[in-house]
């Protein structure tokens, strides 16, 4: 497949037990890199089977996977034709964002442009409709995010769970469904790799969570929403740090919970 450097990487024999998924992933990345463009037909099943060194059944199943996410259409006797990326399923977003060992920061900014306002509105409703028991859960998740003894991805999992808890606080089933779908997207292997490349430290958002919780407890709704807005801006930052980021210490012993 073609990379930004112009180097073409040959397909390799798949190694997974589910061969068709490995073939599908490699073909997907070749489409994302522009090796196969919209309107172009993929090579025949026979040619692809020979290149991947698998049987035609595995190739046929791989093409079904691509068809399922809207990357290709298949017509009997006419093979598989690549479709425009904008017609693809949302399931393609994660591999679009990170593949070929690089992060597409432009796409990341586009995702943030969409998700940011949605999260802000969800948080506004959560603040307005919260119950005291909700704050107990938020504080626990806050402490999990700040705990430096945990792996980074464990702390990010707490951050994702915090988003879901905010959705639950809205008492709105549509927000709850959207938040859970977004959590799955953020937990994908590609997003995990993107965070690793961007060297993001989940501890950096803990002080903002503290500000938001303090404002909610004090009944300062406007300040709580302002803190959420800062939270979204920090999480959506696409700049790549030149030095490792510092972590935020855990809550001091005896500090107010």
N, C-alpha and C positions, 0 to 999 in steps of 0.2 A: 504494500500500500504506500501511497505517497505521503510524505511528511512535509512539514513546513520547510525543512532544509532542502527539499527536492529529492531526497534519497528515497528510493523505492525499496520497500521491505517485502521480500517474497513471502507468500503464504507458507505456513509450516504445517506438518501433519498434526492434527489435534491430539491432545493428551488426556482430555477429560474422559470419564466413563460415559458421559452423555456426549458422544461425538458431535451430534448435530448442533448442540448449543455452542460448542467451541467454534464450529464452522460458521454458525450464524453470527457470533461475536466478531470474528475476523472479517466477514463480509460487511457487517454493519460498520466497522471502523473504516473499511475501504471506501464505503459510501460517504461516511462523514468526512474523510480526508480528501474526497473529490476524485478518487481513482475511477469511480463509477458515478456519473452525473445524472441529474434528472432527465428522463426521457431515454436514457441509454439502457439497452438490454444487458443483463448479466450473461456471462458465458453459459454455455449449455450445461446441463447436469453432468453429462459425460466428461466435459472438459474440466469442470470444477472437481468432480470426483477424482480425476487423474491428478490434478494439482494438489488437492488436499490429501491424496492417498487414502481415500475412504470409499465406501460403496455409494451408489447413486441414491439409495434410500436415505442415508444420512444427509446428503445434499438436499434432497427433496424436503426432508423435515426441517432443515435449516432455513430453506426459502419460505416455508410456512411460518416460521418464527418471524422472519422479516416482514412477511405479508401481514402478520398479526399486529405489528406495531406501525404499519402504514408506510414502511420504507420502500416496498415494492408492490406492484400488482402483478397477478399471474393470469394469463389467458391461455386456455388450452391450445397447444400447438404453436404458441407465440413466445413462450418462455416468460421470464420475470423481467419487468421493466421498472427501473428506479423512479420513485416519485419525489416531488419537491419536499424538502425537509419540513416546510411549514404545514404540510398535510399529514405529518407523522403523529403518532401518539405521544402524549406527555411522557410515556415510559422511555422515550429516546433522549429526554433532556439530560439525564445523569451521564450517559456515555458521551453526549455532545459536549458536556461541560469538561469532562476529563477523559482523554484517551490519547494514546501515543505518548504517554508520560508527560503530558503538559496540561495546564489549566487554560481554558478559554475565558480570560477575564472579561472580555466584551460580553459574552453570553452571561457570565455571572452578574454583571451590572444590569443586564436586561431582566434577569430573573428577579433581582432585588427591586427593580423598578415596578414589577408587578406585585411581588409578595409583600413589600414594605407597607404600602397603604392598606392592604388587607389585614396584616397583623396589627396595625395601628387601630383600625376600627374594631377588630376583635378584642384587643386589650381595653379599649374604651368601654365596651359593654361589660367586660369582665370586672373592671374596677367599679362600675356603677352597680353591678348585680352581685358583688361578692358577699360571702358569708364568713363569719369568723373562722369557721373550720377550714375554709379554703386557704387562709393565710398560714395555717399550721403546715399544710402540704407545701406551699410555696417556700416557706423557711427551710423545710427539710431538703427540698431540691436545691435551694440556694447553697446550703452547706455542702451538699454532694458536689456541686460545681466548684466550690472553693477548696475542696479537700485535695491537697497536693500529693497525698499518698496514693491516690487513685490514678489509673491510667487516663491519658487525655481523652480517649474515646468514651470511657465511663463517665467522665465529667461532661462531655458533650451529650451523652445520652440523657443526663439529668437536665441539661438545657432544652433538649427536645421534649422531654416529659413536662417541663415547665410550660412550654407552649401549649401542650395538650391540656394541661390543668387550666390554663387561662381560657381555652375553648370551653372546657366543662363549666367554668364559672359563668359563662354567658347564658347557660341553660338553653342554648340554641343547638338543635341537632345538626343543622347544616354546618355550622362552625365546627362542631365536634368531628364531623366526618372529614371536613377539609383539613383540620389540624392533624388528624391521624394519617391522612394521605401524605401530607407534607412531611410528617415525621418519618414515614417510610422512605420518602425521597431523600431527605437529609441523612438518613442512616445508610444509604446505598454505598457499595464499595467505591464507586467513583467519587462521591462526595467526601468520603473518608480520605482518599488519596489527595483530593484537592486541598483539604484542610492541612494535610501533612506538607504539601508543597508550599502552601501559603504560610505555614508555621503559625497557625492560630492557637492562642492559649485561651481556653474557656474562662480562666480566672480573670481576664481583663474586663469581663462584663459584670462581675460580681458586685463591684461598688455601685453600679447603676441599678442593679436589682435591689440593693440595700436602700438606695434613695427612693425607689418606687414603693417598696414595702413601708418605709417610714411615712411616706406621703399618704398612702392608703390608710394606714392606721390612724393618722392625724386628720383624716377626712379632707385632705387637700387634693381633690380629684384632678385639678388642672396640673398640679406639680407631678402627680403620678403619671399622667398621660405624657407630660414633657419628658419624664425619665424614660418612658417606653419608647418615645421617639428617638432619644439618644441611643438607647439599646439597639434599635433597628439600624441606625446609621453605623454603629460600631460593628455589628455583626455583618453588615453589608459591605464593609470596607474591602476593596479588591486590591489594595496596594500590597506589594511583596516586601516584607521587612528585610533590611540588609543585615541585621543582627538578630539573634534569638530574642524573642519577647520574654519579659519577666512575668512570673506568675504572681497572682494576688494571694497574700497569706490568708489562712483560714481565720475564722472569727476568734478574737482574743477571748481567753477564758474569762468568764464573768461578764462579758459584753451582753447587752440587751438582745433578747431573741424576739 
